[in-house]
Amino acid sequence: MKPPAFAYHDPQTVEEACQLMSTLDNARLLAGGQSMMPMLNMRFVMPDHLVDLGRVSALSAIEERPGALRIGAMTRQRDLEYSPLVRARCPLLADAIQWVGHRQTRNRGTIGGSLCQLDPSAELPSVCAALDATLTVQSARGTRTLAFADFPAGYMTPSIEPDELLTHVELPDWPAGHGHGFVEFARRHGDYAVVLAAALLAVDAAGRITRASVTLGGIGPAPVRVGAVEQALVGQVASATLFRGATEACRSIEAMEDVHAPASYRQQLAVVMSRRALEAALASIGSPASSTGAAAH
């Protein structure tokens, strides 16, 4: 398989990339290329211009900000996996990244590429949904910030304009010692998940849940925050029995179906995966260096 003919551009600054995207017709951005290159080879996309962001060094950084972790869109997934800062400030991301593809794809894949591809079964969009991330996009016209909840415009379609590029994502901090769990069910190791679940818990000294986040991926066209489960948990003493009852609400989610699984199967998986993610989150409380994602492999 060979890609269609296109003109190749390799800007070195964000401004240069934005200028190219504002002036070129039928242009596509290339981040890590782990999705784009197969799509080019199979002629699913046929751009006249390919703008490679690989030399835009300003987009590759992991930085501490007050109350948040800021990650450049071109930061490689492998760098996230081995970052002590990510493990300390955002352990949910550190857990989830180990489920992303294989080591070879994580060497090249980027966080921004995954977010803009916006596959509903991908791990990184669900992490951003769970953490209420904010995303910054830029064009020659200026810069704007989006809440991740407003980022999906449809199936595998982010709400950014053709001339805009994602520059960075900010992941808000949770309280020190919070619980975090990430689990997924896939047909084979490294495949996209049939259903995945991400959970975050904060508890008080009496063991009562003061804050909860439960997110499902692979069940709909975009990650789903399960507000009914979160509301059922807050104010209650964390326990396996509580989780088992609360996660039954996942069974009522309108689930998609495809050749891999009917909707009813995905709904059952949503119940099981969300419960397991919450149990993992509870077990990790007080231990930010836990490795629930790695253990699940």
C-alpha positions as CSV (number, residue, x, y, z in Angstrom):
1,M,0.0,0.0,0.0
2,K,1.2,3.5,-0.9
3,P,0.0,6.9,0.2
4,P,-1.4,9.4,-2.3
5,A,0.9,12.1,-3.5
6,F,1.2,15.1,-1.3
7,A,3.6,18.0,-0.6
8,Y,5.5,17.7,2.6
9,H,6.2,20.6,5.0
10,D,8.2,20.5,8.2
11,P,7.8,23.8,10.2
12,Q,10.0,24.5,13.2
13,T,7.7,26.9,15.1
14,V,4.1,26.9,16.1
15,E,3.6,30.2,14.3
16,E,5.1,28.7,11.1
17,A,2.8,25.7,11.3
18,C,-0.2,27.9,11.9
19,Q,0.7,30.0,8.9
20,L,0.9,26.9,6.7
21,M,-2.4,25.6,7.9
22,S,-4.1,29.0,7.2
23,T,-2.8,29.2,3.6
24,L,-2.7,25.6,2.3
25,D,-5.7,23.9,0.8
26,N,-6.6,20.3,1.9
27,A,-3.7,20.2,4.5
28,R,-3.4,17.7,7.3
29,L,-1.2,17.7,10.4
30,L,1.1,14.9,11.2
31,A,1.9,14.3,14.9
32,G,3.1,10.9,15.9
33,G,1.8,9.3,12.7
34,Q,0.6,6.1,14.4
35,S,-2.9,6.6,13.0
36,M,-2.2,9.0,10.1
37,M,0.3,6.8,8.2
38,P,-2.0,3.7,8.0
39,M,-4.9,6.0,7.0
40,L,-2.8,7.5,4.3
41,N,-1.6,4.1,3.0
42,M,-5.2,2.8,2.9
43,R,-6.4,6.1,1.2
44,F,-8.8,6.9,4.0
45,V,-7.4,10.4,3.9
46,M,-5.9,12.0,0.8
47,P,-4.4,15.4,1.7
48,D,-2.6,17.6,-0.8
49,H,-0.3,18.8,1.9
50,L,1.1,17.1,5.0
51,V,2.4,19.4,7.8
52,D,4.8,17.5,10.0
53,L,5.0,18.9,13.6
54,G,7.9,16.7,14.6
55,R,10.4,19.6,14.5
56,V,8.3,22.0,16.5
57,S,10.2,21.6,19.8
58,A,8.0,24.0,21.7
59,L,5.2,21.5,21.6
60,S,7.2,18.8,23.5
61,A,7.2,19.5,27.2
62,I,5.9,18.4,30.5
63,E,5.6,21.3,32.9
64,E,4.2,21.9,36.4
65,R,1.7,24.7,36.6
66,P,-0.2,25.9,39.7
67,G,-2.9,23.3,40.2
68,A,-2.3,21.5,37.0
69,L,0.2,19.5,34.8
70,R,0.7,21.0,31.4
71,I,1.7,18.7,28.6
72,G,2.7,19.8,25.1
73,A,0.7,18.2,22.3
74,M,3.8,16.6,20.7
75,T,5.0,15.0,23.9
76,R,5.7,11.3,23.1
77,Q,3.7,8.7,24.9
78,R,6.9,7.0,25.9
79,D,8.0,10.2,27.7
80,L,4.8,10.3,29.6
81,E,5.2,6.7,30.6
82,Y,8.6,7.3,32.1
83,S,8.1,10.8,33.6
84,P,8.4,10.9,37.4
85,L,6.5,14.2,37.2
86,V,3.5,12.5,35.5
87,R,3.6,9.7,38.1
88,A,3.6,12.1,41.0
89,R,1.2,14.7,39.7
90,C,-1.2,12.6,37.5
91,P,-1.0,8.9,38.4
92,L,-4.1,8.1,36.4
93,L,-2.3,9.1,33.3
94,A,0.7,7.0,34.3
95,D,-1.6,4.0,34.8
96,A,-3.4,4.5,31.5
97,I,-0.4,5.1,29.3
98,Q,0.7,1.5,29.8
99,W,-2.4,0.3,28.0
100,V,-1.7,2.4,24.9
101,G,-0.7,0.2,22.0
102,H,2.7,-1.3,22.3
103,R,6.2,0.0,23.2
104,Q,7.0,0.7,19.6
105,T,3.9,2.8,18.9
106,R,4.4,4.7,22.2
107,N,7.9,5.6,21.1
108,R,6.4,7.7,18.2
109,G,2.8,8.3,19.3
110,T,2.0,11.7,20.9
111,I,-0.7,12.8,23.4
112,G,-2.0,15.4,21.0
113,G,-2.2,13.0,18.1
114,S,-4.3,10.6,20.1
115,L,-6.6,13.4,21.4
116,C,-7.2,14.8,17.9
117,Q,-7.8,11.4,16.4
118,L,-10.4,11.1,19.2
119,D,-11.0,7.4,18.8
120,P,-13.7,6.5,21.4
121,S,-11.8,3.4,22.5
122,A,-8.5,5.2,23.0
123,E,-7.1,5.6,26.5
124,L,-5.9,9.2,26.5
125,P,-9.2,10.9,25.6
126,S,-10.8,9.1,28.5
127,V,-8.1,10.2,30.9
128,C,-8.7,13.8,29.8
129,A,-12.5,13.4,30.3
130,A,-11.9,11.9,33.8
131,L,-9.7,14.8,34.8
132,D,-11.8,17.6,33.3
133,A,-8.8,18.6,31.2
134,T,-8.6,21.9,29.2
135,L,-7.0,22.1,25.8
136,T,-5.4,25.0,24.0
137,V,-5.6,25.3,20.3
138,Q,-3.9,27.9,18.1
139,S,-4.2,29.3,14.6
140,A,-3.0,32.3,12.7
141,R,-6.1,34.0,14.0
142,G,-5.2,33.5,17.7
143,T,-5.5,31.1,20.6
144,R,-8.4,29.7,22.4
145,T,-9.0,27.2,25.3
146,L,-11.6,24.4,25.3
147,A,-12.9,22.3,28.1
148,F,-12.4,18.6,27.1
149,A,-16.1,18.1,27.6
150,D,-16.6,20.5,24.6
151,F,-13.8,19.0,22.5
152,P,-15.7,16.0,20.9
153,A,-17.9,17.3,18.1
154,G,-18.9,13.8,16.9
155,Y,-17.4,10.4,16.2
156,M,-13.6,10.8,15.8
157,T,-14.2,14.5,15.2
158,P,-12.7,17.2,17.5
159,S,-14.3,20.6,17.6
160,I,-11.3,22.5,16.1
161,E,-11.2,24.3,12.9
162,P,-9.2,23.1,9.9
163,D,-6.5,25.8,10.4
164,E,-6.1,25.2,14.1
165,L,-3.7,22.9,15.9
166,L,-3.6,21.6,19.4
167,T,-0.7,23.1,21.3
168,H,-1.1,21.7,24.9
169,V,-3.4,20.1,27.4
170,E,-3.7,20.9,31.1
171,L,-4.6,18.2,33.5
172,P,-5.9,19.6,36.8
173,D,-4.5,18.2,40.1
174,W,-6.5,16.0,42.4
175,P,-5.8,16.1,46.1
176,A,-2.6,14.4,47.3
177,G,-3.1,10.7,48.1
178,H,-6.3,10.4,46.0
179,G,-7.2,7.0,44.5
180,H,-6.8,6.3,40.8
181,G,-7.7,3.2,38.8
182,F,-7.7,2.4,35.1
183,V,-8.8,-0.9,33.6
184,E,-9.9,-2.1,30.1
185,F,-11.1,-5.1,28.2
186,A,-9.6,-5.7,24.8
187,R,-9.6,-8.6,22.3
188,R,-5.8,-8.7,22.4
189,H,-3.1,-6.9,24.2
190,G,-2.4,-3.6,22.4
191,D,-5.8,-3.5,20.7
192,Y,-8.2,-0.6,21.2
193,A,-10.5,-1.4,24.2
194,V,-13.9,-2.8,23.7
195,V,-14.7,-1.0,27.0
196,L,-12.3,0.8,29.4
197,A,-12.9,2.6,32.7
198,A,-11.1,5.3,34.6
199,A,-11.9,6.2,38.2
200,L,-10.7,8.8,40.7
201,L,-11.6,9.0,44.3
202,A,-11.0,11.4,47.2
203,V,-12.0,10.3,50.7
204,D,-12.0,12.0,54.1
205,A,-10.5,10.7,57.3
206,A,-13.7,8.7,58.0
207,G,-13.4,6.9,54.6
208,R,-16.3,8.9,53.1
209,I,-16.0,9.8,49.4
210,T,-15.8,13.5,49.0
211,R,-15.2,13.5,45.2
212,A,-15.5,10.9,42.5
213,S,-14.9,10.7,38.8
214,V,-16.0,7.7,36.7
215,T,-15.4,7.7,32.9
216,L,-16.0,5.0,30.3
217,G,-14.5,4.7,26.9
218,G,-15.5,2.5,24.0
219,I,-19.1,2.5,24.8
220,G,-20.2,5.6,22.9
221,P,-18.9,8.0,20.2
222,A,-16.8,9.9,22.8
223,P,-15.7,9.2,26.4
224,V,-18.7,9.1,28.8
225,R,-18.5,10.6,32.3
226,V,-21.0,8.6,34.4
227,G,-22.6,11.3,36.5
228,A,-25.1,8.9,38.0
229,V,-22.4,6.7,39.5
230,E,-20.4,9.7,40.8
231,Q,-23.5,11.1,42.5
232,A,-24.2,7.8,44.1
233,L,-20.7,7.6,45.6
234,V,-20.2,11.0,47.1
235,G,-21.0,11.1,50.8
236,Q,-20.8,7.4,51.2
237,V,-18.2,5.2,52.8
238,A,-16.1,3.6,50.1
239,S,-16.5,-0.1,49.9
240,A,-16.8,-2.9,47.3
241,T,-20.5,-3.3,48.2
242,L,-21.1,0.4,47.5
243,F,-19.3,0.2,44.1
244,R,-21.2,-2.9,43.1
245,G,-24.6,-1.2,43.6
246,A,-23.6,2.2,42.2
247,T,-22.1,0.9,38.9
248,E,-25.3,-0.8,38.0
249,A,-26.3,2.6,36.6
250,C,-23.9,2.0,33.7
251,R,-26.3,-0.6,32.4
252,S,-28.7,2.1,31.2
253,I,-26.0,3.9,29.1
254,E,-26.9,3.9,25.4
255,A,-24.0,1.8,24.0
256,M,-22.8,1.5,20.4
257,E,-22.4,-1.9,18.8
258,D,-20.2,-3.1,16.0
259,V,-18.6,-6.3,14.7
260,H,-16.7,-6.7,18.0
261,A,-19.6,-6.5,20.5
262,P,-23.3,-5.8,20.7
263,A,-24.6,-3.0,22.8
264,S,-25.8,-5.3,25.6
265,Y,-22.3,-6.8,25.9
266,R,-20.8,-3.3,26.2
267,Q,-23.3,-2.3,28.8
268,Q,-22.4,-5.4,30.9
269,L,-18.7,-4.6,30.4
270,A,-19.3,-1.0,31.5
271,V,-20.7,-2.3,34.8
272,V,-17.8,-4.6,35.4
273,M,-15.0,-2.3,34.3
274,S,-16.3,0.7,36.2
275,R,-16.5,-1.4,39.4
276,R,-13.0,-2.8,38.9
277,A,-11.6,0.7,38.3
278,L,-13.2,2.0,41.5
279,E,-11.8,-1.0,43.4
280,A,-8.4,-0.2,42.0
281,A,-8.8,3.4,42.9
282,L,-9.8,2.6,46.5
283,A,-6.8,0.2,46.8
284,S,-4.4,2.9,45.6
285,I,-5.5,5.7,48.0
286,G,-2.4,7.2,49.8
287,S,0.0,5.6,47.3
288,P,0.5,7.8,44.2
289,A,3.2,5.5,42.9
290,S,0.8,2.6,42.6
291,S,0.8,0.7,39.3
292,T,-2.8,-0.6,38.9
293,G,-2.6,-0.2,35.1
294,A,0.6,-2.3,34.8
295,A,-0.8,-5.0,37.1
296,A,-3.9,-5.3,35.0
297,H,-1.8,-6.4,32.0
